Amino acid sequence: RMKETSGWQQVFSSPRLDWVVERVALNAKVLGGALGDRDKMAAAAACGEIILWALRDDGNGSEIGLFRLGVPVEALFFVGNQLIATSHTGKIGVWNAVTKHWQIQDVVPINSYDAAGTFLLLGCNNGSIYYVDVQKFPLRMKDNDLLVTELYRDPTEDAVTALSVYLT
């Protein structure tokens, strides 16, 4: 935490992990969040495992859970209070703060991603851009999978290697 009057202060220190941390994600307090006084969160990932902690203002933290993506985690980040893990192999994992549910979804291999508001956009190697509204955490009724919607498909199926999204 950065305070102008005293500089940087340690807010949380995780317990010693048995694996080398490859990815870290942090989020700041989100007003009106689902975790009440625990709206600050930190996550660490190595290989296909992700550990998520809820942080409190007093410097203590509690483990929310250990999640497995099953493949190496290439990116780890928050969209609001939702934790997102992606892999170039075509898997995404979403932990939803409201439902407190971890969901893994297979998609086309992922080359790029961006978040805009509550939307997660995925640029894939088949020329498609997919999106998921992670705030609503929509699930398909027939199989309880994430509702991943195709937003665009390149007619020549050139891979989408970069995404940059800005919503007004």
C-alpha positions in Angstrom: 0.0 0.0 0.0 1.3 3.5 -0.8 0.5 6.3 1.7 1.8 9.8 0.8 2.7 10.5 4.4 4.7 7.4 5.1 5.6 5.8 1.7 5.2 2.1 0.9 3.8 -0.2 3.6 3.5 -4.0 3.6 -0.1 -5.0 3.6 0.1 -8.8 3.3 2.7 -11.5 3.3 1.6 -14.9 2.1 2.6 -18.1 3.9 5.7 -19.8 2.4 4.7 -21.6 -0.8 6.2 -24.9 -1.9 6.4 -23.7 -5.5 8.0 -20.9 -7.4 5.5 -18.1 -8.1 5.2 -17.4 -11.8 2.3 -15.0 -11.9 0.8 -12.6 -9.4 -2.5 -10.6 -9.5 -3.7 -7.9 -7.2 -6.9 -6.0 -6.9 -7.8 -2.9 -5.0 -10.9 -2.4 -3.0 -14.0 -2.4 -5.2 -16.8 -0.4 -3.6 -19.9 -2.5 -2.9 -18.0 -5.8 -3.5 -19.4 -9.1 -2.6 -16.7 -9.9 0.0 -17.5 -7.0 2.4 -14.4 -6.0 4.2 -12.3 -8.5 2.2 -12.5 -6.8 -1.2 -8.8 -6.6 -1.6 -7.4 -9.8 -3.0 -4.1 -11.3 -4.1 -3.5 -14.4 -6.2 -0.4 -16.3 -7.2 0.1 -19.0 -9.8 2.6 -21.5 -10.8 2.1 -24.1 -13.6 -1.6 -24.8 -13.4 -2.2 -24.0 -9.8 -3.6 -20.8 -8.4 -4.0 -19.7 -4.8 -6.3 -16.8 -3.9 -6.3 -14.8 -0.7 -8.7 -12.2 0.7 -6.9 -9.3 2.4 -8.1 -7.1 5.2 -7.1 -3.6 6.2 -5.4 -4.9 9.4 -2.8 -6.8 7.3 -4.2 -10.2 7.8 -5.3 -12.4 4.9 -7.3 -15.6 4.6 -7.0 -18.2 1.8 -10.1 -18.3 -0.4 -9.0 -21.3 -2.2 -6.6 -23.3 -4.3 -7.7 -23.7 -7.9 -6.4 -25.8 -10.7 -6.5 -24.8 -14.4 -4.9 -28.1 -15.5 -2.5 -26.3 -17.9 0.2 -23.7 -17.4 -1.3 -20.3 -16.5 -0.1 -17.7 -19.0 -2.0 -14.7 -17.6 -3.5 -14.0 -14.2 -5.6 -10.8 -13.5 -8.7 -9.4 -12.0 -11.7 -8.0 -13.8 -13.5 -6.3 -10.9 -13.6 -8.9 -8.2 -13.5 -11.8 -10.6 -10.1 -13.6 -10.9 -9.2 -14.7 -14.4 -6.6 -17.2 -15.5 -5.9 -17.9 -19.1 -3.6 -20.3 -21.0 -2.5 -20.2 -24.6 -3.7 -23.8 -24.9 -7.3 -22.6 -24.9 -8.5 -22.8 -21.3 -9.8 -20.0 -19.2 -10.6 -20.1 -15.5 -12.9 -17.6 -13.7 -13.4 -17.3 -10.0 -16.6 -15.3 -9.4 -16.7 -13.3 -6.1 -20.5 -13.3 -6.0 -21.1 -17.0 -6.4 -17.7 -18.0 -5.0 -17.4 -20.6 -7.8 -14.4 -21.6 -9.9 -15.3 -22.4 -13.5 -13.0 -23.7 -16.2 -13.9 -23.4 -19.9 -12.2 -24.8 -23.0 -12.0 -22.4 -25.9 -9.9 -22.1 -29.0 -6.2 -21.5 -28.3 -5.8 -17.9 -27.0 -3.2 -15.5 -28.4 -4.3 -12.2 -26.8 -6.8 -10.8 -24.3 -8.1 -7.6 -22.8 -10.7 -6.5 -20.3 -13.1 -3.7 -20.8 -15.5 -2.9 -18.0 -16.9 -6.4 -17.0 -16.1 -7.9 -20.4 -13.2 -10.3 -20.9 -12.2 -10.4 -24.6 -10.2 -13.2 -26.0 -8.3 -13.0 -29.3 -7.8 -16.6 -30.6 -5.7 -18.3 -33.2 -8.7 -19.1 -35.5 -9.3 -15.4 -36.2 -12.2 -15.0 -33.7 -12.7 -12.6 -30.8 -14.8 -14.0 -28.0 -16.2 -12.3 -25.0 -17.5 -13.3 -21.5 -19.3 -10.9 -19.2 -17.6 -12.0 -16.0 -19.7 -9.8 -13.8 -22.9 -11.7 -14.7 -20.9 -15.0 -14.8 -23.4 -16.4 -17.3 -23.7 -20.2 -17.5 -25.3 -22.1 -20.3 -28.4 -23.9 -19.0 -27.8 -27.2 -20.8 -24.3 -28.0 -19.6 -23.4 -25.3 -16.9 -20.5 -24.1 -19.1 -19.5 -20.4 -19.3 -21.3 -18.5 -21.9 -18.5 -17.6 -24.3 -19.8 -15.6 -27.2 -18.2 -15.0 -30.5 -18.0 -11.3 -31.2 -16.1 -11.3 -34.5 -14.5 -13.9 -36.9 -11.9 -13.0 -39.5 -13.0 -14.4 -42.8 -9.4 -15.5 -43.6 -9.1 -17.0 -40.1 -5.9 -15.0 -39.4 -4.9 -15.2 -35.7 -5.9 -12.3 -33.4 -2.5 -11.6 -31.9 -3.2 -8.3 -30.1 -6.3 -6.7 -28.5 -6.8 -3.3 -27.1 -10.3 -2.3 -26.0 -11.6 1.1 -24.7 -15.2 1.6 -23.7 -16.6 5.0 -23.1 
